[in-house]
Amino acid sequence: MTEQGESYRLELDRALSELDLHIDPLIEAGNTETLVHLAERGVGATFVPRFSAQRELERGSLIEVATQLAPVEMETQLIHHKGKWIAPHMRIFIETLEALVK
């Protein structure tokens, strides 16, 4: 599992709490890639954002476990000073994020 306090870990803990359930993780790590690799090697199961394990899911080296829990949805905010110059690479980043939410 990701470390306590991580945003999507909080959401999982909250959802499980509503069902009077909890998880006692074998390993807690802040790096989702590490968790994905551990699950891929059979150390256990993990709860990470889909994009973190998308490649492994597509390859079939990991499978998604269906549950009755509601999907976790996270919001992202991007804030910048309206009067400051925006570098070209930042403009591309902003435009990419804007395209994703349309």
N, C-alpha and C positions, 0 to 999 in steps of 0.2 A: 504494500500500500504506500501511497504517498504519505508524507509526514503530516501529522495532525496540524491543522491550521491552513493547509492548502485549500484553495477555493472549492475544487470539486470533491475533495475528501470531506470537507464540511457538509456539502450537499448530500453525499452518500451517508454520512453519519446521521444527518438529520432525517433522511428517508427511512433508514433502518430504525432509528429511535421511535418513529411513529408506529412501527410494528413491534415495538419492544424487543428489538434485535440489536446486536452489536457484533463487531468483528475484532478479534484479537490477532492482529497481523504478526506473521512470522518475521517479516522484514519491513521496515519503513525507510524510504529513501526519497530525497527531493528530486532525483533525476528520473523522469518518466522513461527515458531510453533504457536505463538500467533495469527498471521494472519490466519493461517489455521483453528484454533479452532474458531475464530470469524466467519469466513465464514461458518463453519460447523454448527454454532448455528444460522445462518440466519442474521447476522449483515450486510452482504453485500457480495461482490465478492472480490477476491484478485488475485494478480499476483505474483506467487512464482515459484521457480524451481519445475519441476514435482516431483522430488524425495522427496521434502518437503511435498507433499500431496499424495504421491503414496498409502499409506495405506488407506486413506480416499476415494480415487478414487476407489480402489479395493473393499472396503466395500460398496460403493454406497452412502456414506453419503455426498460426494461432486461429482459434475459433472464438466467435462471440457467444457468450452464455446468455441465453434468454432468461429474463426475470420478470416478475410482476411489478417491479419498481417503475415509477414514472421516469422517463428519460431526463437526464440532468441537462439543463440548458444554461449556458453562461453568457453574460453580456460583456461586451468589450467597449471601452470608451477611448477615444483619441482626442486629446485636448492640446491645442497649441495657441500661442499668443497671436492674436489677429493682426497685430502691427509688425511682427517680426518677419524677416526674410526667411523663406523656406528653400532649402537646398534642393537641387533637382532630384536626388535620390529620395529625399523625404517626400517630395511632391508625388513621386511614383508610388511610394508606400501608401500615402493618403488616398490616392486615386484607386489603388488596388483594394483597400479596405472599403471604400465607398462602393465599388463595384460588387463586392461580396454581399452587402446588405440590401442591394436593390432587388 
